[in-house]
């Protein structure tokens, strides 16, 4: 957690010069936001690094029970941006905690079940381009796209459950991966007063590739794709 806060602080500092350069310009704004996401981890595989791959009894040794999983995550973030007529550009930082990436693989060759339990923290730094259009007296519709980077921190545990021939064995691996990210979104904006507005935004975001392993004394290497459908609530202030 301490390392995560340090990384978040570094990324926040990277955005601050935009605010300093934009002082006293009403075309500029910052936003504080929260988000909740329905996360999907799919195309999960271990490339034959768990088990023998042979059919033993009713199971394929080492075959994952699921290769597509869903979970939820919540995040907080900060945005600095500038309105350029109907267009807007923004730099956005969001930190999400946490996603559970939990896998099960029967391994009858060693007379047990193998679990891989992972916690995933995600930080994204995005640069978005959007256009807003007034659709009523108090509302505007926005649509946009963005590109950036995603940093995933993964704490994984590889567990071979206790059996008649062996005690429970557990191995850990901590991994950090940085990858390309993109998103596209739709939203509604409503002014609160001269300075503040509220923004509700849906977006689809690619959160890069997940990796866990190899583990101490075990060659298991698990990979998968990481995406999220998010709902964001933010409060923008012009300055």
DRENKE-798713 format. One record per residue (C-alpha): residue in three letters; x, y, z. Coordinates in steps of 0.2 Angstrom, whole numbers, padded with zeros to 4 digits, always signed. Example, Ala and Ser with C-alpha at 12.3 -4.5 7.8 and 13.67 -1.06 7.14 Angstrom:
BEGIN
ALA+0062-0022+0039/SER+0068-0005+0036/
//
This chain:
BEGIN
UNK+0000+0000+0000/UNK+0014+0012+0004/UNK+0022+0009-0013/UNK+0006+0012-0021/UNK+0003+0029-0013/UNK+0021+0034-0018/UNK+0017+0029-0036/UNK+0001+0039-0035/UNK+0010+0054-0028/UNK+0023+0054-0042/UNK+0009+0053-0056/UNK-0001+0067-0048/UNK+0015+0078-0048/UNK+0017+0075-0066/UNK+0000+0083-0069/UNK+0002+0098-0058/UNK+0012+0109-0070/UNK-0003+0109-0081/UNK-0013+0117-0067/UNK+0001+0130-0063/UNK+0002+0135-0081/UNK-0017+0138-0083/UNK-0020+0149-0068/UNK-0033+0162-0070/UNK-0039+0155-0087/UNK-0058+0151-0086/UNK-0056+0139-0101/UNK-0046+0127-0090/UNK-0053+0116-0077/UNK-0049+0102-0064/UNK-0060+0088-0059/UNK-0061+0076-0044/UNK-0068+0059-0048/UNK-0073+0042-0042/UNK-0077+0027-0052/UNK-0084+0009-0051/UNK-0080-0003-0064/UNK-0086-0021-0070/UNK-0069-0029-0074/UNK-0067-0043-0086/UNK-0051-0054-0086/UNK-0052-0065-0102/UNK-0041-0076-0113/UNK-0033-0082-0097/UNK-0020-0096-0100/UNK-0005-0103-0093/UNK+0003-0110-0109/UNK+0005-0128-0102/UNK+0015-0122-0087/UNK+0003-0130-0074/UNK+0000-0149-0074/UNK+0004-0162-0087/UNK-0011-0158-0099/UNK-0016-0177-0099/UNK-0033-0183-0095/UNK-0033-0191-0078/UNK-0050-0198-0072/UNK-0063-0184-0076/UNK-0051-0170-0077/UNK-0037-0163-0089/UNK-0022-0161-0078/UNK-0019-0142-0075/UNK-0033-0136-0086/UNK-0041-0120-0079/UNK-0059-0121-0073/UNK-0062-0104-0080/UNK-0053-0093-0093/UNK-0065-0078-0092/UNK-0068-0070-0075/UNK-0077-0054-0069/UNK-0075-0044-0053/UNK-0078-0026-0047/UNK-0066-0012-0043/UNK-0068+0006-0037/UNK-0056+0020-0040/UNK-0052+0038-0037/UNK-0044+0051-0049/UNK-0040+0068-0054/UNK-0041+0077-0071/UNK-0034+0093-0078/UNK-0041+0099-0094/UNK-0044+0114-0106/UNK-0059+0118-0116/UNK-0056+0123-0134/UNK-0072+0129-0141/UNK-0083+0113-0143/UNK-0068+0102-0140/UNK-0059+0098-0124/UNK-0042+0090-0120/UNK-0038+0082-0103/UNK-0025+0073-0094/UNK-0033+0060-0081/UNK-0025+0050-0068/UNK-0036+0036-0059/UNK-0030+0023-0046/UNK-0041+0008-0044/UNK-0041-0004-0029/UNK-0044-0019-0031/UNK-0048-0033-0043/UNK-0048-0051-0037/UNK-0041-0063-0051/UNK-0044-0080-0044/UNK-0041-0096-0054/UNK-0043-0115-0050/UNK-0035-0129-0059/UNK-0037-0148-0055/UNK-0020-0156-0054/UNK-0024-0175-0051/UNK-0006-0179-0056/UNK-0001-0173-0039/UNK-0018-0178-0031/UNK-0023-0160-0027/UNK-0031-0144-0033/UNK-0021-0129-0038/UNK-0027-0112-0034/UNK-0019-0095-0040/UNK-0026-0081-0031/UNK-0021-0063-0036/UNK-0025-0045-0031/UNK-0023-0032-0044/UNK-0021-0014-0042/UNK-0022-0003-0057/UNK-0016+0015-0061/UNK-0020+0023-0078/UNK-0013+0040-0085/UNK-0024+0044-0100/UNK-0025+0059-0112/UNK-0042+0061-0118/UNK-0050+0071-0132/UNK-0069+0075-0132/UNK-0082+0085-0139/UNK-0097+0092-0130/UNK-0114+0098-0137/UNK-0128+0106-0127/UNK-0144+0096-0127/UNK-0155+0106-0116/UNK-0155+0122-0105/UNK-0144+0114-0092/UNK-0137+0098-0099/UNK-0123+0094-0112/UNK-0118+0078-0120/UNK-0100+0073-0122/UNK-0091+0059-0132/UNK-0073+0056-0133/UNK-0058+0044-0134/UNK-0041+0043-0126/UNK-0024+0034-0125/UNK-0012+0032-0112/UNK-0003+0020-0101/UNK-0009+0007-0087/UNK+0002+0001-0073/UNK-0004-0015-0065/UNK+0003-0021-0048/UNK-0001-0040-0045/UNK+0001-0049-0029/UNK-0001-0068-0033/UNK-0001-0084-0023/UNK+0001-0101-0030/UNK-0007-0114-0018/UNK-0006-0133-0020/UNK-0019-0139-0008/UNK-0015-0153+0005/UNK-0018-0171+0000/UNK-0016-0188+0006/UNK+0002-0188+0000/UNK+0007-0170+0003/UNK+0005-0155+0015/UNK-0002-0138+0008/UNK+0012-0129-0002/UNK+0011-0110-0006/UNK+0022-0099-0016/UNK+0021-0080-0019/UNK+0025-0069-0034/UNK+0024-0050-0034/UNK+0023-0042-0052/UNK+0022-0025-0060/UNK+0017-0022-0078/UNK+0016-0006-0088/UNK+0006-0007-0104/UNK-0003+0003-0117/UNK-0021+0008-0113/UNK-0035+0016-0123/UNK-0053+0021-0119/UNK-0069+0028-0126/UNK-0083+0036-0117/UNK-0100+0045-0117/UNK-0106+0056-0103/UNK-0118+0070-0097/UNK-0113+0087-0089/UNK-0123+0099-0079/UNK-0117+0115-0072/UNK-0120+0118-0053/UNK-0115+0136-0053/UNK-0103+0148-0062/UNK-0087+0138-0057/UNK-0093+0120-0054/UNK-0101+0106-0065/UNK-0106+0088-0062/UNK-0101+0075-0074/UNK-0108+0057-0076/UNK-0098+0046-0088/UNK-0098+0029-0095/UNK-0083+0022-0102/UNK-0074+0006-0109/UNK-0056+0005-0105/UNK-0042-0007-0109/UNK-0032-0011-0094/UNK-0018-0020-0102/UNK-0011-0038-0100/UNK-0011-0047-0083/UNK+0004-0058-0079/UNK+0007-0068-0063/UNK+0022-0080-0060/UNK+0033-0089-0063/UNK+0033-0093-0044/UNK+0047-0099-0033/UNK+0049-0118-0036/UNK+0035-0118-0048/UNK+0035-0113-0067/UNK+0017-0108-0068/UNK+0015-0092-0078/UNK-0003-0085-0080/UNK-0008-0072-0092/UNK-0024-0064-0097/UNK-0032-0048-0105/UNK-0039-0035-0093/UNK-0053-0023-0097/UNK-0067-0013-0088/UNK-0084-0005-0091/UNK-0084+0010-0079/UNK-0096+0022-0072/UNK-0088+0039-0067/UNK-0094+0053-0056/UNK-0084+0069-0056/UNK-0085+0087-0051/UNK-0077+0100-0062/UNK-0071+0117-0057/UNK-0066+0130-0070/UNK-0051+0141-0065/
//
